[in-house]
């Protein structure tokens, strides 16, 4: 299959490299509005066509798919045009800037029989795959909470706030691990710039059975932290994405609520056991994502990061924006799923 990469800025070069290395896939075009960026493509990939004209790609019937790596505001119109011209579509996170736009693209993809997928890259990392296995096989017991911190100094975005920029990573992981949809969303945030886009924000998701997830996102931290805590009633996990060789640590720690007859001044009995550090394969997650997209087109498989994954993340972000506008008011959320 032949694919065109739309946008060669921050993420586009990674997409080109990985799709170029994916079996049964050829990067046919790279589109960008910058002549300097297109010169970079020509130097690195002399066999790839470069253009600043999207219509040229849409009119080329040999192009099977497009991968859109542009600002969020451009995702919907670019994806809509591609689907209308019979192309399969991969979109960077977040999928769109509203639920309405996401649902419109999904309906169009289904009508035209095309693959629509979102690049939630973290779902393809060995660390997240390992966490999924530990939850599914019961090692952690019953999942109780997820607590995520994704902070650093920059990069300030021009069109979306810090939640729309950073939180899609962790929301997609959370949805993938929980396998339940949140009932309600609460969020607060502040802006320290003239464009009123929040650069610090805190998001809380409330799930059935007292499960909870919390996300701390910031563009103005003096240190870079990429950490997630996953708590089960049997074991707990610390996922530190900045670690090179010890990304996951599994703690045999927990507590047992004591029956009333055994209570004196303490309510729970604590347990502290060993720490296990699993060996994870060294492979690039983006390569797995690219292969998943290619397989979905050529073999008809369902991607891990399908359009429902994208829709769910946008629905949560949209509810979070409403909550921020209402000073942290709880916003009920309806589960989003398209069969």
ABEGO torsion letter per residue (X at the ends): XBBBBBEABAAAAAAAAAAAABBGBBBABBBBABAAAAAAAAAABAABBBBABAAAAAABAABABBBBBBBAAAAAAAAAAAAAAGBBBBBBOBABABAAAAAAAAAAAAAAGBBBBBBBAAAABAAAAAAAAAAAAGAAEBBABBBBBBBBBOBBBAABBAAAAAAAAAAAAAAAAAGBBBABBBBBBBBABAAGBBABBBBBBBBBGGBBBBBBBBAABABBBBBBBBBBAABBBBBBAABAABABBBBBBEBBBBBAAABBABABBBBBBBBBBBBBBBBBAAAAAAAAAAAAAAAGBBBABBAAAAAAAAAAAAAAAAAAAAGGBBBBBBBBBBX
